[in-house]
Amino acid sequence: MNVSAERSKAIWGAPEITAPALTGSVSAEVAVIGSGVAGLSVAYELARTGMDVVVIDRGPIAGGMSARTTAHLSAYTDDGFAELIRMRGLDAARLWRQSQADAIDRIEAIADALDASCDFRRLDGLLLLAPETDPKVIDSELVASAQVGMLAVKQQGAPFARHQSTPCLRFPNQATFHPLKYLTALAAAIRHAGGRLFANSPVVSVAEKDGSIEVVTGDGAHVTAAHAVVATNAPINDRLAVHAKQAPYRTYAVAYEIARGSLPDALYWDTLDPYHYVRLQPGDQNDILIIGGEDHKTGECNNGDQRIRNLARWTRDMIPGVGTEITRWSGQVLEPVDYVAFIGRNPGDEHIYVATGDSGQGMTHGAVAGLLIADLIQEKANPWTDLYDPARKPLKAMGEFLRENATAAKNFAEYLTPGEISSADTLAPGEGAILRRGMGKVALYRRMDGSLCERSAICTHLGCHIHWNSFEKCWDCPCHGSQFSPEGEPLNGPAATALAKTDS
C-alpha cells in the first residue's frame, strides 16, 4: 500500500511524476519537505534563481492533499471580507486580497512560461445567496469587497434551478486550472533547473542546530541543508505552536458529467455554512461538473457516504440536467482561527519555514508561499511577511481559539469511555473500530482476508484519541488532523511516525 494514499480518488487522476526514494546522505542549500502546490512552488521559485534544492515527500510527488483540491483560484476569501476586516483590520484585509490576486497572476505566468497545458483560464466567481441565509450578507460583502479593493458586481439571478432572481455578487477575473497538470510542469521545471526530487521517503524529523538543518527519514536517510521548508499540509516539525492556532476540517467533493455549455464556466459559492462550491473542468466530449461542501471537523463524524448523498441531492436539485457520477472524494483543510494562513519562518527557528492553514484556498496560498518563503530565504523584503507570520498571536480570535482547542480536552476524555465495539468478532472485513482492552484502547482493523490488525488508538503527534473514517478507510485524529492508514502508517501530518503496535 502506498502510505500517502487515501481510498477515494479525485477527478485529476494519479500523479505520474517518477522519483527515487532518498537514500544515504545528501546536502543542499534548501530542503523542501512536501511536494504539493506550496512545496513545489517554493522549490520552483528558488531553483530558477540557481539555488540547490531538494524536494522530499512521504509518498509520490504531488500525491498529497494538493491532488485532492477542487482548484478554485480566487482572491475572495471563503470567510467573507466583512469578517476578515473585523478580525484582522482593513489594512491586513487589503494586503491579503492583493496577495491572493498576485498569486493567481503568478500561477498564470508560470503556466504560460512552462507551457503547462493545465487548462488555466480566467473566469467569473459568483457568490449566491442560499435559501434561509441572511440576505444582508450580499450587501455587506459588496461594501467590504470595495473596501479591500476587489471588484464586485451585484446582480440578480444565478444559472441554477429556481435561482433566476437570487441576489448574487459577481467577481470578475478569477481563475481555475487542472492542478496535477500544473504540478507536473512545476516538477519538470525544478528538475530542469537542477533540483532533485525524492518520493516515498517519509521525513520523521527536521532539526536546526548550529546554523544547519538536518532532515531525517524513517529509513535513516539524511539531508543537510542551510534552510528547510516544511510544506506538508499540517507541519510535521512543530508540536503545538502553529497547530493550536488552526483546526482540521474534512470536505467532500463529487464529479459528474454534464453537457458542454449547459452551465456557464465560472466559480460558484453559496452563503451557507458550510458552503457549497462548484466549478467546471473540460472533458473529452462533455464538461465535468465538480461540487464540494458538507465540511465537518476531522474525526468528529463518520458519515462521509451520507454527506456525499447530501451533495448529490443538492446538485440534482440545483442542476437537474447533470449526468452520471464519475467519482467522489474527500480532502482535509486546515482552518486558521484568524482566517489567514501561516506562511513564513517557523516560530523559534531561524532557517526553518512552514506553509499551512490554507483554509479553502490552498492553491493560491501555495503560490503565495512560493513567493514569500523564497524572498525570506534570499533575505529580500516582502510586503506579506507580517500578514502571514506563523508566530503571530491572533488575540482578536481568542474566542475561536478556545472553541477549536476544546476539541483536545473533549478528545482526551474519550480514553475513559467504553470502546465502540465489545469484541473484534463484530468487525466486518474492511472496517475499523475502537475496542477497550483493560485500561487502554486499541484501534482494530479487519483486513479483507479476515485477518486482524491491532494498533494503539493513541495518535503519535500529541497523544489524542484517533477515530475510524469509513469513507476513506483510515484513522483520523480530531485534534490536529493526523491521518493513518488502516495498518497504522501515517498518511498526513502532523504525525510522522506509525501508530504503536499492541500486545495482543
Disulfide bonds with the S-S distance in Angstrom:
Cys464-Cys479 2.14
